[in-house]
Amino acid sequence: MIGGTHWLPSHWPADAAGRKNMALLVQLRWIAIAGQVVTIFFVHFAMGIRLPLLAMLVVPCIAIAVNLASFTILRRRTDIAHAEIFLALLFDVLALTAQLYMSGGATNPFVSLYLLQVALGAVLLDRWSVWGIVGVSAFCAGLLARFYRPLGLSEALKGRLFELHIAGAWICFTMIAVLLVLFMTRVTRNLQARDAYLASLRQQAAEEEHIVRMGLLASGAAHELGTPLSSLAVVLGDWRRMPEVMAHPALVEEIGEMEAEVRRCKAIVTGILLSSGEARGEAPQVTDVGDFISGIVRDWRSANPATPLHCDFGPHEYPRLVADPVIRQAIGNLLDNAREAGATRIDLLIGRDSASLNVAVRDNGQGFSDDMLADFGKPYRSTKERQGGGLGLFLVVNVVRKLGGSVSASNGADGGAMILLRLPLAILALEDPADVA
């Protein structure tokens, strides 16, 4: 008899190992109930061993009710307390005891099924609960050695009791072995999936700690750079007004280029501070998707005139959104990565569905290796042979993940790579996305 035990750690998603194990236990209990009913009828009618048929069939009926209750719990709840698991296994131990009491007690070879309950408890319960099941099982087995209803053997079977015991012990051993293998292999698989999930959580926590440290370093550097950049801007402005400089057009042009680079550096510093949660005269703005993306494209083309960038918005209508500067930085980072990967053409593809704004960056560069795709988004995984390579994609993945979105990468059929950002409209859009779908 298999217990209707439920195992679902509170920290584990409802669709993962705990829910799978609970579903497995419910299935195994149905098998156990069917096996009990078939065995009772076979022994009573085919073998001629008189059993208290009505009383023995009451136990499977109660087990059916418990199993239906377990199924209801499985659908309605996402966590099961150890006390409930213990009570479920305790019910199975007592149900087994009732069946054995009415069918020969400790002389019944199926008394070994207590070991199955103990094995289930060892997998699914904590230490003290397992010892509780061990104690109750041992106590019940001891009582059955003294108190039980003897089997009503027919005259033909009275002299063959030992042979019947050996045959029953073999059937019991085979059944326990098969059920343990089926159960343990499935539970082990579910536990491995849970461990993989926990490992991914630990990896995510380590990456977030890494981001925090990088953010603190970048924020400090940005603050330190702000003062000299402002000084440079003042000095260049003074130079531009000097008569000696005004008399040389080439110097005026070079000073203009220097001022443009200083403004760009200040914009980068502003972006770093915004990413760190600090304001520097700029904040998220309410804008249209078209204006927001067009501004990114315009700035990137201005800084990279040698690399063609094509932008396609597709046949969609877009809601107004809050243009977080970190999204601008993420898209710009992807465009820079495509250029550094050797692309001679970059496509920025904008689309949407009912739940997300989709931004894809496609290029005709060298694409990703299989190892890079497997480790996509992890720090220091890069084809660029320089120190710190790979941090750009790492930051993009984590920025989008913080916004509730996702990032995926793939290689094109005709070469090159494509990275897709899925940004949730529920967070970014000001109006209901369904209104403009």
DODRENMAR-155694 format. One record per residue (C-alpha): residue number from 1; residue in one letter; y, z, x. Coordinates in steps of 0.2 Angstrom, whole numbers. Each point is the difference from the previous one (the first is absolute). Example, Ala and Ser with C-alpha at 12.3 -4.5 7.8 and 13.67 -1.06 7.14 Angstrom:
# DODRENMAR-155694
@num = 1; residuo = A; yy = -22; zz = 39; xx = 62
@num = 2; residuo = S; yy = 17; zz = -3; xx = 6
***
This chain:
# DODRENMAR-155694
@num = 1; residuo = M; yy = 0; zz = 0; xx = 0
@num = 2; residuo = I; yy = 17; zz = -5; xx = 7
@num = 3; residuo = G; yy = 15; zz = 10; xx = -2
@num = 4; residuo = G; yy = 16; zz = -7; xx = -9
@num = 5; residuo = T; yy = 10; zz = 5; xx = 15
@num = 6; residuo = H; yy = 17; zz = -6; xx = 2
@num = 7; residuo = W; yy = 9; zz = -2; xx = 17
@num = 8; residuo = L; yy = 18; zz = -5; xx = 1
@num = 9; residuo = P; yy = 11; zz = 7; xx = 13
@num = 10; residuo = S; yy = 18; zz = 3; xx = -6
@num = 11; residuo = H; yy = 8; zz = -9; xx = 15
@num = 12; residuo = W; yy = -11; zz = -16; xx = -3
@num = 13; residuo = P; yy = 5; zz = -14; xx = -12
@num = 14; residuo = A; yy = -8; zz = 0; xx = -16
@num = 15; residuo = D; yy = -8; zz = -18; xx = 3
@num = 16; residuo = A; yy = -7; zz = 5; xx = 17
@num = 17; residuo = A; yy = -15; zz = 11; xx = 6
@num = 18; residuo = G; yy = 0; zz = 14; xx = -13
@num = 19; residuo = R; yy = 1; zz = -12; xx = -15
@num = 20; residuo = K; yy = -14; zz = -10; xx = 7
@num = 21; residuo = N; yy = -11; zz = 15; xx = 3
@num = 22; residuo = M; yy = 3; zz = 6; xx = -17
@num = 23; residuo = A; yy = -5; zz = -16; xx = -8
@num = 24; residuo = L; yy = -15; zz = -1; xx = 11
@num = 25; residuo = L; yy = -5; zz = 18; xx = -5
@num = 26; residuo = V; yy = 2; zz = -5; xx = -19
@num = 27; residuo = Q; yy = -11; zz = -15; xx = 3
@num = 28; residuo = L; yy = -13; zz = 11; xx = 9
@num = 29; residuo = R; yy = 0; zz = 13; xx = -14
@num = 30; residuo = W; yy = -4; zz = -14; xx = -13
@num = 31; residuo = I; yy = -15; zz = -5; xx = 11
@num = 32; residuo = A; yy = -6; zz = 18; xx = 1
@num = 33; residuo = I; yy = 2; zz = 2; xx = -19
@num = 34; residuo = A; yy = -10; zz = -16; xx = -3
@num = 35; residuo = G; yy = -13; zz = 6; xx = 13
@num = 36; residuo = Q; yy = -2; zz = 17; xx = -9
@num = 37; residuo = V; yy = -3; zz = -7; xx = -17
@num = 38; residuo = V; yy = -13; zz = -13; xx = 6
@num = 39; residuo = T; yy = -9; zz = 13; xx = 10
@num = 40; residuo = I; yy = -1; zz = 12; xx = -15
@num = 41; residuo = F; yy = -7; zz = -13; xx = -12
@num = 42; residuo = F; yy = -12; zz = -6; xx = 13
@num = 43; residuo = V; yy = -7; zz = 17; xx = 4
@num = 44; residuo = H; yy = -1; zz = 5; xx = -18
@num = 45; residuo = F; yy = -7; zz = -15; xx = -8
@num = 46; residuo = A; yy = -9; zz = -10; xx = 14
@num = 47; residuo = M; yy = -7; zz = 14; xx = 11
@num = 48; residuo = G; yy = -3; zz = 11; xx = -15
@num = 49; residuo = I; yy = 9; zz = 15; xx = 8
@num = 50; residuo = R; yy = 7; zz = 10; xx = -14
@num = 51; residuo = L; yy = 19; zz = 4; xx = 2
@num = 52; residuo = P; yy = 13; zz = 8; xx = -11
@num = 53; residuo = L; yy = 7; zz = -17; xx = -4
@num = 54; residuo = L; yy = 15; zz = 5; xx = -11
@num = 55; residuo = A; yy = 6; zz = 13; xx = 12
@num = 56; residuo = M; yy = -2; zz = -11; xx = 16
@num = 57; residuo = L; yy = 9; zz = -14; xx = -8
@num = 58; residuo = V; yy = 15; zz = 11; xx = -4
@num = 59; residuo = V; yy = 4; zz = 2; xx = 18
@num = 60; residuo = P; yy = 3; zz = -19; xx = 3
@num = 61; residuo = C; yy = 11; zz = 0; xx = -16
@num = 62; residuo = I; yy = 11; zz = 13; xx = 7
@num = 63; residuo = A; yy = 0; zz = -9; xx = 17
@num = 64; residuo = I; yy = 6; zz = -16; xx = -10
@num = 65; residuo = A; yy = 14; zz = 10; xx = -7
@num = 66; residuo = V; yy = 5; zz = 7; xx = 17
@num = 67; residuo = N; yy = -1; zz = -18; xx = 7
@num = 68; residuo = L; yy = 12; zz = -7; xx = -14
@num = 69; residuo = A; yy = 12; zz = 14; xx = 4
@num = 70; residuo = S; yy = -1; zz = -4; xx = 19
@num = 71; residuo = F; yy = 4; zz = -18; xx = -4
@num = 72; residuo = T; yy = 15; zz = 6; xx = -11
@num = 73; residuo = I; yy = 6; zz = 10; xx = 15
@num = 74; residuo = L; yy = -2; zz = -15; xx = 12
@num = 75; residuo = R; yy = 11; zz = -10; xx = -11
@num = 76; residuo = R; yy = 14; zz = 13; xx = -3
@num = 77; residuo = R; yy = 1; zz = 9; xx = 16
@num = 78; residuo = T; yy = 3; zz = -4; xx = 18
@num = 79; residuo = D; yy = -6; zz = 17; xx = 8
@num = 80; residuo = I; yy = -14; zz = 11; xx = -2
@num = 81; residuo = A; yy = 0; zz = 19; xx = 5
@num = 82; residuo = H; yy = -14; zz = 7; xx = 11
@num = 83; residuo = A; yy = -3; zz = 12; xx = -14
@num = 84; residuo = E; yy = -4; zz = -14; xx = -12
@num = 85; residuo = I; yy = -12; zz = -8; xx = 12
@num = 86; residuo = F; yy = -9; zz = 16; xx = 3
@num = 87; residuo = L; yy = -2; zz = 3; xx = -19
@num = 88; residuo = A; yy = -6; zz = -18; xx = -2
@num = 89; residuo = L; yy = -14; zz = 3; xx = 13
@num = 90; residuo = L; yy = -4; zz = 17; xx = -7
@num = 91; residuo = F; yy = -3; zz = -8; xx = -17
@num = 92; residuo = D; yy = -12; zz = -12; xx = 8
@num = 93; residuo = V; yy = -9; zz = 14; xx = 8
@num = 94; residuo = L; yy = -2; zz = 10; xx = -16
@num = 95; residuo = A; yy = -5; zz = -16; xx = -10
@num = 96; residuo = L; yy = -14; zz = -3; xx = 13
@num = 97; residuo = T; yy = -5; zz = 18; xx = -1
@num = 98; residuo = A; yy = -2; zz = -2; xx = -19
@num = 99; residuo = Q; yy = -10; zz = -15; xx = 1
@num = 100; residuo = L; yy = -12; zz = 7; xx = 14
@num = 101; residuo = Y; yy = -1; zz = 17; xx = -10
@num = 102; residuo = M; yy = -8; zz = -11; xx = -15
@num = 103; residuo = S; yy = -11; zz = -10; xx = 11
@num = 104; residuo = G; yy = -10; zz = 12; xx = 12
@num = 105; residuo = G; yy = 14; zz = 8; xx = 10
@num = 106; residuo = A; yy = -3; zz = 1; xx = 19
@num = 107; residuo = T; yy = -16; zz = -9; xx = -2
@num = 108; residuo = N; yy = 9; zz = -15; xx = -6
@num = 109; residuo = P; yy = 2; zz = -12; xx = 16
@num = 110; residuo = F; yy = 17; zz = -5; xx = -6
@num = 111; residuo = V; yy = 6; zz = 17; xx = 5
@num = 112; residuo = S; yy = 5; zz = -8; xx = 16
@num = 113; residuo = L; yy = 15; zz = -8; xx = -9
@num = 114; residuo = Y; yy = 10; zz = 15; xx = 3
@num = 115; residuo = L; yy = 2; zz = -7; xx = 18
@num = 116; residuo = L; yy = 8; zz = -15; xx = -7
@num = 117; residuo = Q; yy = 13; zz = 11; xx = -8
@num = 118; residuo = V; yy = 3; zz = 9; xx = 16
@num = 119; residuo = A; yy = 2; zz = -16; xx = 9
@num = 120; residuo = L; yy = 13; zz = -6; xx = -12
@num = 121; residuo = G; yy = 9; zz = 16; xx = 2
@num = 122; residuo = A; yy = 0; zz = -1; xx = 19
@num = 123; residuo = V; yy = 9; zz = -17; xx = -1
@num = 124; residuo = L; yy = 12; zz = 4; xx = -15
@num = 125; residuo = L; yy = 4; zz = 18; xx = 1
@num = 126; residuo = D; yy = 9; zz = 12; xx = 12
@num = 127; residuo = R; yy = -10; zz = 12; xx = 11
@num = 128; residuo = W; yy = 0; zz = 16; xx = -12
@num = 129; residuo = S; yy = -4; zz = -11; xx = -16
@num = 130; residuo = V; yy = -15; zz = -8; xx = 9
@num = 131; residuo = W; yy = -7; zz = 17; xx = 4
@num = 132; residuo = G; yy = 3; zz = 5; xx = -18
@num = 133; residuo = I; yy = -11; zz = -15; xx = -6
@num = 134; residuo = V; yy = -13; zz = 5; xx = 13
@num = 135; residuo = G; yy = -1; zz = 18; xx = -6
@num = 136; residuo = V; yy = -1; zz = -5; xx = -18
@num = 137; residuo = S; yy = -13; zz = -13; xx = 3
@num = 138; residuo = A; yy = -11; zz = 12; xx = 11
@num = 139; residuo = F; yy = 2; zz = 13; xx = -14
@num = 140; residuo = C; yy = -5; zz = -12; xx = -14
@num = 141; residuo = A; yy = -15; zz = -6; xx = 10
@num = 142; residuo = G; yy = -6; zz = 18; xx = 3
@num = 143; residuo = L; yy = 1; zz = 4; xx = -18
@num = 144; residuo = L; yy = -10; zz = -15; xx = -4
@num = 145; residuo = A; yy = -14; zz = 7; xx = 11
@num = 146; residuo = R; yy = -2; zz = 14; xx = -13
@num = 147; residuo = F; yy = 7; zz = -6; xx = -16
@num = 148; residuo = Y; yy = -5; zz = -17; xx = -7
@num = 149; residuo = R; yy = -9; zz = -8; xx = -14
@num = 150; residuo = P; yy = -17; zz = -6; xx = 6
@num = 151; residuo = L; yy = -5; zz = -18; xx = -2
@num = 152; residuo = G; yy = -11; zz = -4; xx = -15
@num = 153; residuo = L; yy = -13; zz = -11; xx = 9
@num = 154; residuo = S; yy = -13; zz = -9; xx = -9
@num = 155; residuo = E; yy = -19; zz = 4; xx = 3
@num = 156; residuo = A; yy = -1; zz = -16; xx = 11
@num = 157; residuo = L; yy = 14; zz = 5; xx = 11
@num = 158; residuo = K; yy = -3; zz = 19; xx = 3
@num = 159; residuo = G; yy = -11; zz = -3; xx = 15
@num = 160; residuo = R; yy = 12; zz = -13; xx = 8
@num = 161; residuo = L; yy = 15; zz = 11; xx = 1
@num = 162; residuo = F; yy = 1; zz = -1; xx = 19
@num = 163; residuo = E; yy = -1; zz = -19; xx = -1
@num = 164; residuo = L; yy = 14; zz = 0; xx = -13
@num = 165; residuo = H; yy = 11; zz = 11; xx = 11
@num = 166; residuo = I; yy = -3; zz = -11; xx = 15
@num = 167; residuo = A; yy = 5; zz = -16; xx = -10
@num = 168; residuo = G; yy = 15; zz = 9; xx = -7
@num = 169; residuo = A; yy = 6; zz = 6; xx = 17
@num = 170; residuo = W; yy = -1; zz = -18; xx = 7
@num = 171; residuo = I; yy = 10; zz = -7; xx = -15
@num = 172; residuo = C; yy = 13; zz = 14; xx = 2
@num = 173; residuo = F; yy = 1; zz = -3; xx = 19
@num = 174; residuo = T; yy = 2; zz = -19; xx = -2
@num = 175; residuo = M; yy = 13; zz = 2; xx = -14
@num = 176; residuo = I; yy = 10; zz = 13; xx = 10
@num = 177; residuo = A; yy = 0; zz = -11; xx = 16
@num = 178; residuo = V; yy = 5; zz = -16; xx = -10
@num = 179; residuo = L; yy = 14; zz = 9; xx = -9
@num = 180; residuo = L; yy = 7; zz = 9; xx = 16
@num = 181; residuo = V; yy = 0; zz = -17; xx = 9
@num = 182; residuo = L; yy = 9; zz = -9; xx = -14
@num = 183; residuo = F; yy = 12; zz = 14; xx = -2
@num = 184; residuo = M; yy = 4; zz = 5; xx = 18
@num = 185; residuo = T; yy = 3; zz = -18; xx = 5
@num = 186; residuo = R; yy = 12; zz = -3; xx = -14
@num = 187; residuo = V; yy = 9; zz = 16; xx = 3
@num = 188; residuo = T; yy = 1; zz = -3; xx = 19
@num = 189; residuo = R; yy = 8; zz = -17; xx = -3
@num = 190; residuo = N; yy = 13; zz = 8; xx = -12
@num = 191; residuo = L; yy = 3; zz = 14; xx = 13
@num = 192; residuo = Q; yy = 3; zz = -14; xx = 14
@num = 193; residuo = A; yy = 12; zz = -8; xx = -12
@num = 194; residuo = R; yy = 9; zz = 16; xx = -2
@num = 195; residuo = D; yy = 0; zz = 3; xx = 18
@num = 196; residuo = A; yy = 7; zz = -17; xx = 3
@num = 197; residuo = Y; yy = 14; zz = 4; xx = -13
@num = 198; residuo = L; yy = 4; zz = 16; xx = 8
@num = 199; residuo = A; yy = 1; zz = -8; xx = 17
@num = 200; residuo = S; yy = 12; zz = -13; xx = -6
@num = 201; residuo = L; yy = 11; zz = 14; xx = -7
@num = 202; residuo = R; yy = 0; zz = 9; xx = 17
@num = 203; residuo = Q; yy = 4; zz = -17; xx = 8
@num = 204; residuo = Q; yy = 15; zz = -2; xx = -12
@num = 205; residuo = A; yy = 6; zz = 17; xx = 3
@num = 206; residuo = A; yy = -1; zz = -3; xx = 19
@num = 207; residuo = E; yy = 10; zz = -16; xx = -3
@num = 208; residuo = E; yy = 13; zz = 8; xx = -10
@num = 209; residuo = E; yy = 2; zz = 14; xx = 13
@num = 210; residuo = H; yy = 2; zz = -14; xx = 12
@num = 211; residuo = I; yy = 14; zz = -8; xx = -11
@num = 212; residuo = V; yy = 9; zz = 16; xx = -1
@num = 213; residuo = R; yy = 1; zz = 2; xx = 18
@num = 214; residuo = M; yy = 6; zz = -18; xx = 2
@num = 215; residuo = G; yy = 12; zz = 3; xx = -13
@num = 216; residuo = L; yy = 7; zz = 15; xx = 8
@num = 217; residuo = L; yy = 1; zz = -9; xx = 17
@num = 218; residuo = A; yy = 8; zz = -15; xx = -8
@num = 219; residuo = S; yy = 13; zz = 10; xx = -10
@num = 220; residuo = G; yy = 5; zz = 10; xx = 16
@num = 221; residuo = A; yy = 2; zz = -17; xx = 10
@num = 222; residuo = A; yy = 10; zz = -7; xx = -15
@num = 223; residuo = H; yy = 12; zz = 14; xx = 0
@num = 224; residuo = E; yy = 2; zz = -1; xx = 19
@num = 225; residuo = L; yy = 3; zz = -18; xx = -1
@num = 226; residuo = G; yy = 13; zz = 1; xx = -14
@num = 227; residuo = T; yy = 14; zz = 6; xx = 11
@num = 228; residuo = P; yy = -1; zz = -12; xx = 15
@num = 229; residuo = L; yy = -2; zz = -15; xx = -12
@num = 230; residuo = S; yy = 16; zz = 6; xx = -9
@num = 231; residuo = S; yy = 9; zz = 1; xx = 17
@num = 232; residuo = L; yy = -6; zz = -17; xx = 4
@num = 233; residuo = A; yy = 7; zz = -7; xx = -16
@num = 234; residuo = V; yy = 17; zz = 8; xx = 3
@num = 235; residuo = V; yy = 1; zz = -6; xx = 18
@num = 236; residuo = L; yy = -5; zz = -18; xx = -5
@num = 237; residuo = G; yy = 13; zz = 0; xx = -13
@num = 238; residuo = D; yy = 13; zz = 6; xx = 13
@num = 239; residuo = W; yy = -5; zz = -14; xx = 11
@num = 240; residuo = R; yy = 1; zz = -13; xx = -13
@num = 241; residuo = R; yy = 19; zz = 4; xx = -2
@num = 242; residuo = M; yy = 4; zz = 0; xx = 18
@num = 243; residuo = P; yy = 11; zz = -15; xx = 5
@num = 244; residuo = E; yy = -10; zz = -3; xx = 16
@num = 245; residuo = V; yy = -16; zz = -3; xx = -11
@num = 246; residuo = M; yy = 9; zz = -9; xx = -14
@num = 247; residuo = A; yy = 5; zz = -13; xx = 13
@num = 248; residuo = H; yy = -19; zz = -4; xx = 4
@num = 249; residuo = P; yy = -9; zz = -7; xx = -15
@num = 250; residuo = A; yy = -16; zz = 1; xx = 8
@num = 251; residuo = L; yy = 2; zz = 19; xx = 2
@num = 252; residuo = V; yy = 6; zz = 2; xx = -18
@num = 253; residuo = E; yy = -16; zz = -9; xx = -5
@num = 254; residuo = E; yy = -11; zz = 11; xx = 11
@num = 255; residuo = I; yy = 9; zz = 16; xx = -7
@num = 256; residuo = G; yy = -4; zz = -6; xx = -18
@num = 257; residuo = E; yy = -18; zz = -2; xx = 5
@num = 258; residuo = M; yy = 0; zz = 17; xx = 7
@num = 259; residuo = E; yy = 8; zz = 7; xx = -15
@num = 260; residuo = A; yy = -13; zz = -8; xx = -11
@num = 261; residuo = E; yy = -14; zz = 8; xx = 10
@num = 262; residuo = V; yy = 8; zz = 17; xx = -1
@num = 263; residuo = R; yy = 1; zz = -2; xx = -19
@num = 264; residuo = R; yy = -19; zz = -5; xx = 0
@num = 265; residuo = C; yy = -4; zz = 16; xx = 11
@num = 266; residuo = K; yy = 10; zz = 11; xx = -12
@num = 267; residuo = A; yy = -9; zz = -8; xx = -15
@num = 268; residuo = I; yy = -17; zz = 4; xx = 9
@num = 269; residuo = V; yy = 6; zz = 18; xx = 3
@num = 270; residuo = T; yy = 5; zz = 1; xx = -18
@num = 271; residuo = G; yy = -18; zz = -6; xx = -6
@num = 272; residuo = I; yy = -8; zz = 13; xx = 12
@num = 273; residuo = L; yy = 10; zz = 14; xx = -8
@num = 274; residuo = L; yy = -4; zz = -6; xx = -18
@num = 275; residuo = S; yy = -18; zz = -1; xx = 4
@num = 276; residuo = S; yy = 1; zz = 18; xx = 6
@num = 277; residuo = G; yy = 8; zz = 6; xx = -16
@num = 278; residuo = E; yy = 18; zz = 1; xx = 7
@num = 279; residuo = A; yy = 15; zz = -9; xx = -7
@num = 280; residuo = R; yy = 12; zz = -10; xx = 11
@num = 281; residuo = G; yy = 12; zz = -9; xx = -12
@num = 282; residuo = E; yy = -14; zz = -9; xx = -9
@num = 283; residuo = A; yy = -12; zz = 4; xx = -14
@num = 284; residuo = P; yy = -13; zz = -9; xx = -11
@num = 285; residuo = Q; yy = 9; zz = -12; xx = -11
@num = 286; residuo = V; yy = -3; zz = -7; xx = -17
@num = 287; residuo = T; yy = -2; zz = -19; xx = 1
@num = 288; residuo = D; yy = -10; zz = -15; xx = -5
@num = 289; residuo = V; yy = -16; zz = -5; xx = 9
@num = 290; residuo = G; yy = 7; zz = -17; xx = 4
@num = 291; residuo = D; yy = 16; zz = 8; xx = 7
@num = 292; residuo = F; yy = -10; zz = 13; xx = 10
@num = 293; residuo = I; yy = -12; zz = -13; xx = 7
@num = 294; residuo = S; yy = 13; zz = -13; xx = 4
@num = 295; residuo = G; yy = 10; zz = 13; xx = 10
@num = 296; residuo = I; yy = -15; zz = 4; xx = 10
@num = 297; residuo = V; yy = -4; zz = -19; xx = 3
@num = 298; residuo = R; yy = 19; zz = -3; xx = 4
@num = 299; residuo = D; yy = 1; zz = 14; xx = 13
@num = 300; residuo = W; yy = -17; zz = -5; xx = 8
@num = 301; residuo = R; yy = 5; zz = -18; xx = 1
@num = 302; residuo = S; yy = 16; zz = 5; xx = 8
@num = 303; residuo = A; yy = -9; zz = 10; xx = 14
@num = 304; residuo = N; yy = -14; zz = -13; xx = 2
@num = 305; residuo = P; yy = 7; zz = -17; xx = -2
@num = 306; residuo = A; yy = -14; zz = -8; xx = 10
@num = 307; residuo = T; yy = -14; zz = 4; xx = -12
@num = 308; residuo = P; yy = 0; zz = -8; xx = -17
@num = 309; residuo = L; yy = -2; zz = 12; xx = -15
@num = 310; residuo = H; yy = -4; zz = -7; xx = -17
@num = 311; residuo = C; yy = 2; zz = 11; xx = -15
@num = 312; residuo = D; yy = -8; zz = -3; xx = -17
@num = 313; residuo = F; yy = 3; zz = 11; xx = -15
@num = 314; residuo = G; yy = -13; zz = -9; xx = -12
@num = 315; residuo = P; yy = 2; zz = -2; xx = -19
@num = 316; residuo = H; yy = 3; zz = 18; xx = -4
@num = 317; residuo = E; yy = 13; zz = 11; xx = -8
@num = 318; residuo = Y; yy = 4; zz = 16; xx = 10
@num = 319; residuo = P; yy = 7; zz = 17; xx = -6
@num = 320; residuo = R; yy = 15; zz = 8; xx = 9
@num = 321; residuo = L; yy = -6; zz = 12; xx = 13
@num = 322; residuo = V; yy = 5; zz = 14; xx = 12
@num = 323; residuo = A; yy = 1; zz = -9; xx = 16
@num = 324; residuo = D; yy = -6; zz = 14; xx = 12
@num = 325; residuo = P; yy = 5; zz = -5; xx = 18
@num = 326; residuo = V; yy = -17; zz = 4; xx = 7
@num = 327; residuo = I; yy = -7; zz = -15; xx = -10
@num = 328; residuo = R; yy = 13; zz = -11; xx = 9
@num = 329; residuo = Q; yy = -6; zz = 7; xx = 16
@num = 330; residuo = A; yy = -18; zz = -2; xx = -4
@num = 331; residuo = I; yy = 2; zz = -19; xx = -5
@num = 332; residuo = G; yy = 11; zz = -3; xx = 15
@num = 333; residuo = N; yy = -14; zz = 8; xx = 11
@num = 334; residuo = L; yy = -13; zz = -12; xx = -7
@num = 335; residuo = L; yy = 11; zz = -15; xx = 3
@num = 336; residuo = D; yy = 3; zz = 6; xx = 18
@num = 337; residuo = N; yy = -18; zz = 2; xx = 3
@num = 338; residuo = A; yy = -4; zz = -17; xx = -6
@num = 339; residuo = R; yy = 13; zz = -7; xx = 12
@num = 340; residuo = E; yy = -7; zz = 10; xx = 14
@num = 341; residuo = A; yy = -18; zz = -6; xx = -4
@num = 342; residuo = G; yy = 6; zz = -18; xx = 4
@num = 343; residuo = A; yy = 4; zz = -7; xx = -17
@num = 344; residuo = T; yy = 10; zz = -15; xx = -1
@num = 345; residuo = R; yy = 2; zz = 1; xx = -19
@num = 346; residuo = I; yy = 1; zz = 15; xx = -11
@num = 347; residuo = D; yy = -2; zz = 1; xx = -19
@num = 348; residuo = L; yy = 7; zz = 15; xx = -10
@num = 349; residuo = L; yy = -9; zz = -1; xx = -17
@num = 350; residuo = I; yy = 6; zz = 11; xx = -15
@num = 351; residuo = G; yy = -10; zz = 3; xx = -15
@num = 352; residuo = R; yy = -4; zz = 13; xx = -13
@num = 353; residuo = D; yy = -12; zz = 6; xx = -13
@num = 354; residuo = S; yy = 1; zz = 13; xx = -13
@num = 355; residuo = A; yy = -1; zz = 14; xx = 12
@num = 356; residuo = S; yy = 7; zz = -5; xx = 17
@num = 357; residuo = L; yy = 12; zz = -11; xx = 9
@num = 358; residuo = N; yy = -10; zz = -10; xx = 13
@num = 359; residuo = V; yy = 8; zz = -5; xx = 16
@num = 360; residuo = A; yy = -11; zz = -11; xx = 12
@num = 361; residuo = V; yy = 5; zz = -5; xx = 18
@num = 362; residuo = R; yy = -10; zz = -16; xx = 5
@num = 363; residuo = D; yy = 1; zz = -8; xx = 17
@num = 364; residuo = N; yy = -9; zz = -14; xx = 10
@num = 365; residuo = G; yy = -2; zz = 12; xx = 16
@num = 366; residuo = Q; yy = -16; zz = 5; xx = 8
@num = 367; residuo = G; yy = -6; zz = 11; xx = -14
@num = 368; residuo = F; yy = -10; zz = 16; xx = 1
@num = 369; residuo = S; yy = -16; zz = 3; xx = 9
@num = 370; residuo = D; yy = -15; zz = 8; xx = -10
@num = 371; residuo = D; yy = 3; zz = 16; xx = 10
@num = 372; residuo = M; yy = 19; zz = 0; xx = -5
@num = 373; residuo = L; yy = -4; zz = -2; xx = -18
@num = 374; residuo = A; yy = -13; zz = 14; xx = 0
@num = 375; residuo = D; yy = 13; zz = 11; xx = 8
@num = 376; residuo = F; yy = 15; zz = -6; xx = -9
@num = 377; residuo = G; yy = 14; zz = 12; xx = -2
@num = 378; residuo = K; yy = -6; zz = 12; xx = 13
@num = 379; residuo = P; yy = 12; zz = 4; xx = 14
@num = 380; residuo = Y; yy = -1; zz = -9; xx = 17
@num = 381; residuo = R; yy = -11; zz = -14; xx = -7
@num = 382; residuo = S; yy = 8; zz = -15; xx = 6
@num = 383; residuo = T; yy = -2; zz = -17; xx = 8
@num = 384; residuo = K; yy = 16; zz = 2; xx = 9
@num = 385; residuo = E; yy = -4; zz = 6; xx = 18
@num = 386; residuo = R; yy = 14; zz = 12; xx = 2
@num = 387; residuo = Q; yy = 2; zz = 19; xx = -2
@num = 388; residuo = G; yy = 3; zz = 6; xx = -18
@num = 389; residuo = G; yy = -7; zz = -16; xx = -8
@num = 390; residuo = G; yy = -6; zz = 2; xx = -18
@num = 391; residuo = L; yy = 12; zz = 13; xx = -5
@num = 392; residuo = G; yy = 10; zz = -12; xx = -11
@num = 393; residuo = L; yy = -15; zz = -4; xx = -12
@num = 394; residuo = F; yy = -5; zz = 19; xx = 1
@num = 395; residuo = L; yy = 17; zz = 5; xx = -7
@num = 396; residuo = V; yy = 0; zz = -14; xx = -13
@num = 397; residuo = V; yy = -16; zz = 6; xx = -7
@num = 398; residuo = N; yy = 5; zz = 18; xx = -1
@num = 399; residuo = V; yy = 17; zz = -4; xx = -7
@num = 400; residuo = V; yy = -7; zz = -10; xx = -14
@num = 401; residuo = R; yy = -14; zz = 13; xx = -3
@num = 402; residuo = K; yy = 13; zz = 13; xx = -2
@num = 403; residuo = L; yy = 8; zz = -10; xx = -13
@num = 404; residuo = G; yy = -16; zz = -1; xx = -10
@num = 405; residuo = G; yy = -4; zz = -18; xx = 6
@num = 406; residuo = S; yy = -13; zz = -9; xx = 11
@num = 407; residuo = V; yy = -1; zz = -12; xx = 14
@num = 408; residuo = S; yy = -14; zz = -12; xx = 4
@num = 409; residuo = A; yy = -2; zz = -13; xx = 14
@num = 410; residuo = S; yy = -10; zz = -16; xx = 1
@num = 411; residuo = N; yy = -1; zz = -16; xx = 9
@num = 412; residuo = G; yy = 4; zz = -17; xx = -7
@num = 413; residuo = A; yy = -14; zz = -14; xx = -2
@num = 414; residuo = D; yy = 11; zz = -11; xx = 10
@num = 415; residuo = G; yy = 5; zz = 13; xx = 13
@num = 416; residuo = G; yy = 14; zz = 13; xx = 1
@num = 417; residuo = A; yy = 0; zz = 16; xx = -9
@num = 418; residuo = M; yy = 7; zz = 7; xx = -16
@num = 419; residuo = I; yy = 5; zz = 18; xx = -4
@num = 420; residuo = L; yy = 2; zz = 5; xx = -18
@num = 421; residuo = L; yy = 11; zz = 15; xx = -6
@num = 422; residuo = R; yy = -3; zz = 6; xx = -17
@num = 423; residuo = L; yy = 15; zz = 11; xx = -6
@num = 424; residuo = P; yy = -2; zz = 10; xx = -16
@num = 425; residuo = L; yy = 13; zz = -5; xx = -13
@num = 426; residuo = A; yy = -2; zz = 16; xx = -9
@num = 427; residuo = I; yy = 9; zz = 8; xx = 15
@num = 428; residuo = L; yy = 12; zz = -13; xx = 5
@num = 429; residuo = A; yy = 5; zz = -9; xx = -16
@num = 430; residuo = L; yy = 15; zz = 7; xx = -11
@num = 431; residuo = E; yy = -7; zz = -7; xx = -16
@num = 432; residuo = D; yy = -17; zz = -1; xx = -8
@num = 433; residuo = P; yy = -9; zz = -14; xx = 10
@num = 434; residuo = A; yy = -9; zz = -6; xx = -16
@num = 435; residuo = D; yy = 17; zz = -5; xx = -7
@num = 436; residuo = V; yy = 2; zz = -13; xx = 13
@num = 437; residuo = A; yy = -18; zz = -5; xx = 3
***
